[in-house]
Amino acid sequence: MPVIKTSQNKIYYEEYGSGLPIVFLHPPGMGRKVFKYQENLAGGFRVIFPDLSGHGDSSAVESHVTIEKYADEVLALIDGLKLGKIAVVGYSSGGSIAQEFALRYPDRTVALILSGGFAEVESGTLKYEHILGMYYVKHAPKILAKVIATAHTFDKNFRQELIDHMLKADRRTWFQFYHESLHYSCLGRLGNLKIPLLLVYGARDFINQHIRAYERTVPGYKAVFINQVSHQVPVKKHQQFNEEIKKFLEGLQIIPE
């Protein structure tokens, strides 16, 4: 498995295809395995799936993880791969890292795509989900992994693959990622986003109410609501999700560096 060595750790990743690079960023605990079905985009793009530090096969770091440090880690990854500009996709709380990367490094970002994304935890339900996640990471990580995997797929083999991968995560990192996502906010900087933005939500997902923040401050974004699914769009509606990514990026007519 490919690995990029940084000053602090080793970042493991998978990559497929060629063309415009797309880096996919996962939520707390899940690791790269949640993007199994996005490998199908390799027919037209270079898709890259890292395990963020402390997740999956990547090593953990001794320092406290933050959204900002994870954004810097993405930069270290693409520098290690000798990439110029990338499209970055963030799923759920992985979207916090994707947004931070786009805001900190606009010269390295050609497009930002968020699935179930939010600029800040504004709803009580989302806040409770984060707090509940932190509790179970501390007290019952196996139960949490099973609940999350079951919510994503009924395929027994894939579900077990997700569980096994989640249980590789460093529990301190897993907890801190939840905590940092809960308290992260880029609301005051959304107006600085000058790159193409695609927001993808499940029509049944309570998180889609967070689109209001983008409506207020980001002109020209594109939003897609996918029917008959809640939050787990990249897995449960992967064909539609992949097609929306493909249409969006092809419509931008970006020439890979």
MIVEXLO-709954 format. One record per residue (C-alpha): chain; residue number from 1; x, y, z. Coordinates in steps of 0.1 Angstrom, whole numbers, plus 2048, in hexadecimal, padded with zeros to 3 digits. Example, Ala and Ser with C-alpha at 12.3 -4.5 7.8 and 13.67 -1.06 7.14 Angstrom:
+--------+-----+-----+-----+-----+
! chaine ! num !  xx !  yy !  zz !
+--------+-----+-----+-----+-----+
!      A !   1 ! 87B ! 7D3 ! 84E !
!      A !   2 ! 889 ! 7F5 ! 847 !
+--------+-----+-----+-----+-----+
***
This chain:
+--------+-----+-----+-----+-----+
! chaine ! num !  xx !  yy !  zz !
+--------+-----+-----+-----+-----+
!      A !   1 ! 800 ! 800 ! 800 !
!      A !   2 ! 80E ! 823 ! 7F7 !
!      A !   3 ! 819 ! 839 ! 814 !
!      A !   4 ! 824 ! 85D ! 817 !
!      A !   5 ! 83C ! 865 ! 833 !
!      A !   6 ! 838 ! 887 ! 843 !
!      A !   7 ! 84C ! 897 ! 85F !
!      A !   8 ! 834 ! 887 ! 879 !
!      A !   9 ! 826 ! 867 ! 86B !
!      A !  10 ! 81E ! 850 ! 84E !
!      A !  11 ! 7FF ! 856 ! 839 !
!      A !  12 ! 7F2 ! 837 ! 827 !
!      A !  13 ! 7DC ! 83C ! 809 !
!      A !  14 ! 7CE ! 82B ! 7EB !
!      A !  15 ! 7CD ! 83A ! 7C8 !
!      A !  16 ! 7BE ! 830 ! 7A7 !
!      A !  17 ! 7BB ! 83E ! 784 !
!      A !  18 ! 7CA ! 85D ! 773 !
!      A !  19 ! 7BF ! 881 ! 76C !
!      A !  20 ! 7B3 ! 89C ! 783 !
!      A !  21 ! 7BD ! 891 ! 7A7 !
!      A !  22 ! 7A0 ! 88E ! 7C0 !
!      A !  23 ! 7A8 ! 889 ! 7E4 !
!      A !  24 ! 78C ! 87A ! 7FA !
!      A !  25 ! 78B ! 882 ! 81F !
!      A !  26 ! 779 ! 86B ! 837 !
!      A !  27 ! 766 ! 872 ! 858 !
!      A !  28 ! 772 ! 869 ! 87B !
!      A !  29 ! 77C ! 845 ! 87F !
!      A !  30 ! 772 ! 839 ! 85C !
!      A !  31 ! 792 ! 83B ! 848 !
!      A !  32 ! 795 ! 837 ! 823 !
!      A !  33 ! 780 ! 818 ! 820 !
!      A !  34 ! 760 ! 82C ! 821 !
!      A !  35 ! 768 ! 838 ! 7FD !
!      A !  36 ! 769 ! 815 ! 7EF !
!      A !  37 ! 750 ! 81D ! 7D4 !
!      A !  38 ! 762 ! 83D ! 7C9 !
!      A !  39 ! 77D ! 828 ! 7BB !
!      A !  40 ! 766 ! 826 ! 79C !
!      A !  41 ! 76F ! 84A ! 794 !
!      A !  42 ! 791 ! 83F ! 78A !
!      A !  43 ! 786 ! 83C ! 766 !
!      A !  44 ! 789 ! 862 ! 762 !
!      A !  45 ! 79C ! 86E ! 781 !
!      A !  46 ! 7B9 ! 867 ! 798 !
!      A !  47 ! 7A7 ! 85E ! 7B8 !
!      A !  48 ! 7BA ! 85E ! 7D9 !
!      A !  49 ! 7AE ! 850 ! 7FA !
!      A !  50 ! 7C4 ! 857 ! 818 !
!      A !  51 ! 7C0 ! 84A ! 83B !
!      A !  52 ! 7C4 ! 86A ! 84F !
!      A !  53 ! 7DD ! 867 ! 86B !
!      A !  54 ! 7D0 ! 851 ! 888 !
!      A !  55 ! 7B8 ! 83F ! 871 !
!      A !  56 ! 7BA ! 81D ! 85F !
!      A !  57 ! 7DE ! 815 ! 854 !
!      A !  58 ! 7EC ! 837 ! 85A !
!      A !  59 ! 801 ! 83E ! 87A !
!      A !  60 ! 7F4 ! 854 ! 895 !
!      A !  61 ! 804 ! 875 ! 8A0 !
!      A !  62 ! 80D ! 87E ! 8C4 !
!      A !  63 ! 800 ! 8A1 ! 8C1 !
!      A !  64 ! 7DB ! 8AA ! 8C4 !
!      A !  65 ! 7CA ! 8A7 ! 8A2 !
!      A !  66 ! 7B7 ! 8C5 ! 895 !
!      A !  67 ! 7A4 ! 8CD ! 875 !
!      A !  68 ! 7C0 ! 8E5 ! 86B !
!      A !  69 ! 7DB ! 8CB ! 871 !
!      A !  70 ! 7C8 ! 8B3 ! 85B !
!      A !  71 ! 7C5 ! 8CD ! 840 !
!      A !  72 ! 7EB ! 8D0 ! 842 !
!      A !  73 ! 7EE ! 8AA ! 840 !
!      A !  74 ! 7DB ! 8AA ! 820 !
!      A !  75 ! 7F4 ! 8C4 ! 812 !
!      A !  76 ! 810 ! 8AE ! 81D !
!      A !  77 ! 800 ! 890 ! 80B !
!      A !  78 ! 7FC ! 8A2 ! 7EA !
!      A !  79 ! 81E ! 8B1 ! 7EC !
!      A !  80 ! 82C ! 88E ! 7F2 !
!      A !  81 ! 819 ! 883 ! 7D3 !
!      A !  82 ! 827 ! 8A1 ! 7C0 !
!      A !  83 ! 804 ! 8AD ! 7B8 !
!      A !  84 ! 7FB ! 8D1 ! 7AF !
!      A !  85 ! 7D7 ! 8D9 ! 7B2 !
!      A !  86 ! 7BC ! 8C0 ! 7BE !
!      A !  87 ! 797 ! 8BC ! 7C2 !
!      A !  88 ! 78F ! 8B4 ! 7E6 !
!      A !  89 ! 771 ! 8A0 ! 7F1 !
!      A !  90 ! 767 ! 89F ! 816 !
!      A !  91 ! 74D ! 887 ! 824 !
!      A !  92 ! 73A ! 892 ! 843 !
!      A !  93 ! 754 ! 8A0 ! 85C !
!      A !  94 ! 76F ! 899 ! 842 !
!      A !  95 ! 75F ! 8B7 ! 832 !
!      A !  96 ! 76D ! 8CD ! 84D !
!      A !  97 ! 790 ! 8C3 ! 843 !
!      A !  98 ! 787 ! 8C8 ! 81E !
!      A !  99 ! 77A ! 8EB ! 824 !
!      A ! 100 ! 798 ! 8F4 ! 83A !
!      A ! 101 ! 7AF ! 8E7 ! 81F !
!      A ! 102 ! 79D ! 8FC ! 804 !
!      A ! 103 ! 79E ! 91B ! 81A !
!      A ! 104 ! 7C2 ! 918 ! 824 !
!      A ! 105 ! 7CF ! 90C ! 802 !
!      A ! 106 ! 7B9 ! 91B ! 7E7 !
!      A ! 107 ! 7D6 ! 91A ! 7CF !
!      A ! 108 ! 7D7 ! 8F4 ! 7D2 !
!      A ! 109 ! 7B1 ! 8EF ! 7CF !
!      A ! 110 ! 79E ! 8EE ! 7AF !
!      A ! 111 ! 77D ! 8E3 ! 7BE !
!      A ! 112 ! 76D ! 8DA ! 7DF !
!      A ! 113 ! 752 ! 8BF ! 7E2 !
!      A ! 114 ! 740 ! 8B8 ! 803 !
!      A ! 115 ! 729 ! 89B ! 80A !
!      A ! 116 ! 714 ! 8A2 ! 828 !
!      A ! 117 ! 72A ! 8BF ! 830 !
!      A ! 118 ! 726 ! 8DC ! 849 !
!      A ! 119 ! 73A ! 8FB ! 850 !
!      A ! 120 ! 732 ! 8F9 ! 875 !
!      A ! 121 ! 71E ! 8E2 ! 88B !
!      A ! 122 ! 6FE ! 8F7 ! 88D !
!      A ! 123 ! 6E3 ! 8DD ! 895 !
!      A ! 124 ! 6DD ! 8CD ! 8B7 !
!      A ! 125 ! 6DA ! 8AB ! 8A6 !
!      A ! 126 ! 6FC ! 8AD ! 896 !
!      A ! 127 ! 70C ! 8B9 ! 8B6 !
!      A ! 128 ! 6FD ! 89B ! 8C8 !
!      A ! 129 ! 70A ! 883 ! 8AE !
!      A ! 130 ! 72D ! 890 ! 8B4 !
!      A ! 131 ! 72A ! 88E ! 8DA !
!      A ! 132 ! 71C ! 86B ! 8D7 !
!      A ! 133 ! 738 ! 861 ! 8C0 !
!      A ! 134 ! 752 ! 86D ! 8D9 !
!      A ! 135 ! 741 ! 85A ! 8F5 !
!      A ! 136 ! 741 ! 83A ! 8E2 !
!      A ! 137 ! 765 ! 83E ! 8D6 !
!      A ! 138 ! 76F ! 83F ! 8FA !
!      A ! 139 ! 759 ! 824 ! 908 !
!      A ! 140 ! 74E ! 80D ! 8EC !
!      A ! 141 ! 761 ! 812 ! 8CB !
!      A ! 142 ! 757 ! 7EF ! 8BE !
!      A ! 143 ! 732 ! 7F8 ! 8C2 !
!      A ! 144 ! 738 ! 819 ! 8B1 !
!      A ! 145 ! 74A ! 80A ! 894 !
!      A ! 146 ! 72E ! 7F0 ! 88F !
!      A ! 147 ! 713 ! 80B ! 890 !
!      A ! 148 ! 724 ! 821 ! 877 !
!      A ! 149 ! 72C ! 804 ! 85F !
!      A ! 150 ! 709 ! 7F7 ! 861 !
!      A ! 151 ! 6FB ! 81A ! 859 !
!      A ! 152 ! 710 ! 81A ! 83A !
!      A ! 153 ! 70A ! 7F8 ! 82B !
!      A ! 154 ! 6F7 ! 7D8 ! 82D !
!      A ! 155 ! 712 ! 7C5 ! 81A !
!      A ! 156 ! 720 ! 7AF ! 836 !
!      A ! 157 ! 743 ! 7AD ! 827 !
!      A ! 158 ! 746 ! 7D2 ! 821 !
!      A ! 159 ! 737 ! 7D9 ! 844 !
!      A ! 160 ! 752 ! 7C3 ! 854 !
!      A ! 161 ! 76D ! 7D4 ! 83F !
!      A ! 162 ! 762 ! 7F6 ! 84C !
!      A ! 163 ! 760 ! 7E9 ! 870 !
!      A ! 164 ! 783 ! 7DA ! 86E !
!      A ! 165 ! 791 ! 7F9 ! 85F !
!      A ! 166 ! 781 ! 810 ! 879 !
!      A ! 167 ! 78E ! 7FC ! 896 !
!      A ! 168 ! 7B2 ! 803 ! 889 !
!      A ! 169 ! 7AC ! 827 ! 892 !
!      A ! 170 ! 7BF ! 837 ! 8AF !
!      A ! 171 ! 7A4 ! 83D ! 8C8 !
!      A ! 172 ! 7B3 ! 85E ! 8D4 !
!      A ! 173 ! 7B4 ! 86B ! 8B0 !
!      A ! 174 ! 791 ! 85E ! 8A9 !
!      A ! 175 ! 784 ! 871 ! 8C8 !
!      A ! 176 ! 797 ! 891 ! 8C0 !
!      A ! 177 ! 78B ! 891 ! 89C !
!      A ! 178 ! 767 ! 890 ! 8A8 !
!      A ! 179 ! 76F ! 8AC ! 8C2 !
!      A ! 180 ! 780 ! 8C2 ! 8A8 !
!      A ! 181 ! 764 ! 8BE ! 88F !
!      A ! 182 ! 74A ! 8C7 ! 8A9 !
!      A ! 183 ! 75C ! 8E8 ! 8B1 !
!      A ! 184 ! 769 ! 8F0 ! 88E !
!      A ! 185 ! 75A ! 90D ! 87B !
!      A ! 186 ! 763 ! 91E ! 85B !
!      A ! 187 ! 742 ! 932 ! 859 !
!      A ! 188 ! 754 ! 953 ! 85A !
!      A ! 189 ! 76B ! 949 ! 83E !
!      A ! 190 ! 753 ! 939 ! 826 !
!      A ! 191 ! 752 ! 959 ! 812 !
!      A ! 192 ! 777 ! 953 ! 80A !
!      A ! 193 ! 76F ! 934 ! 7F6 !
!      A ! 194 ! 775 ! 93E ! 7D1 !
!      A ! 195 ! 777 ! 91B ! 7C3 !
!      A ! 196 ! 75A ! 905 ! 7B5 !
!      A ! 197 ! 746 ! 8F5 ! 7D0 !
!      A ! 198 ! 72F ! 8D7 ! 7CE !
!      A ! 199 ! 719 ! 8CE ! 7EC !
!      A ! 200 ! 709 ! 8AB ! 7EC !
!      A ! 201 ! 6EF ! 8A1 ! 805 !
!      A ! 202 ! 6D8 ! 884 ! 80B !
!      A ! 203 ! 6B4 ! 891 ! 809 !
!      A ! 204 ! 6AC ! 87F ! 82A !
!      A ! 205 ! 6CB ! 88D ! 83C !
!      A ! 206 ! 6C4 ! 8A6 ! 858 !
!      A ! 207 ! 6E7 ! 8B4 ! 851 !
!      A ! 208 ! 6DB ! 8C3 ! 830 !
!      A ! 209 ! 6CD ! 8E1 ! 844 !
!      A ! 210 ! 6F1 ! 8EC ! 847 !
!      A ! 211 ! 6EF ! 8F7 ! 823 !
!      A ! 212 ! 6E1 ! 918 ! 82F !
!      A ! 213 ! 704 ! 923 ! 839 !
!      A ! 214 ! 710 ! 91F ! 815 !
!      A ! 215 ! 6F1 ! 92F ! 807 !
!      A ! 216 ! 6F9 ! 94F ! 81B !
!      A ! 217 ! 71D ! 952 ! 813 !
!      A ! 218 ! 729 ! 93E ! 7F5 !
!      A ! 219 ! 71C ! 94A ! 7D3 !
!      A ! 220 ! 71C ! 932 ! 7B6 !
!      A ! 221 ! 71D ! 911 ! 7C9 !
!      A ! 222 ! 70B ! 8F2 ! 7BB !
!      A ! 223 ! 6F5 ! 8DD ! 7D2 !
!      A ! 224 ! 6E8 ! 8BA ! 7CB !
!      A ! 225 ! 6CF ! 8A7 ! 7E1 !
!      A ! 226 ! 6CE ! 882 ! 7DB !
!      A ! 227 ! 6AD ! 870 ! 7E2 !
!      A ! 228 ! 6A6 ! 852 ! 7F8 !
!      A ! 229 ! 6C5 ! 855 ! 80D !
!      A ! 230 ! 6D0 ! 866 ! 82D !
!      A ! 231 ! 6F4 ! 86E ! 835 !
!      A ! 232 ! 707 ! 850 ! 826 !
!      A ! 233 ! 706 ! 85C ! 802 !
!      A ! 234 ! 72A ! 851 ! 7F7 !
!      A ! 235 ! 721 ! 82D ! 7FF !
!      A ! 236 ! 6FB ! 829 ! 7FC !
!      A ! 237 ! 6F7 ! 83F ! 7DD !
!      A ! 238 ! 71A ! 83B ! 7D0 !
!      A ! 239 ! 711 ! 83A ! 7AB !
!      A ! 240 ! 6FE ! 85B ! 7AD !
!      A ! 241 ! 719 ! 86B ! 7C3 !
!      A ! 242 ! 734 ! 861 ! 7AB !
!      A ! 243 ! 720 ! 86E ! 78D !
!      A ! 244 ! 71B ! 88F ! 79E !
!      A ! 245 ! 740 ! 892 ! 7A5 !
!      A ! 246 ! 748 ! 889 ! 781 !
!      A ! 247 ! 730 ! 8A2 ! 772 !
!      A ! 248 ! 73B ! 8BE ! 789 !
!      A ! 249 ! 760 ! 8BA ! 783 !
!      A ! 250 ! 75C ! 8B3 ! 75E !
!      A ! 251 ! 747 ! 8D2 ! 75B !
!      A ! 252 ! 763 ! 8E7 ! 769 !
!      A ! 253 ! 77A ! 8DC ! 74C !
!      A ! 254 ! 799 ! 8DB ! 762 !
!      A ! 255 ! 7B9 ! 8D0 ! 751 !
!      A ! 256 ! 7CE ! 8BB ! 769 !
!      A ! 257 ! 7F1 ! 8C9 ! 771 !
+--------+-----+-----+-----+-----+
***
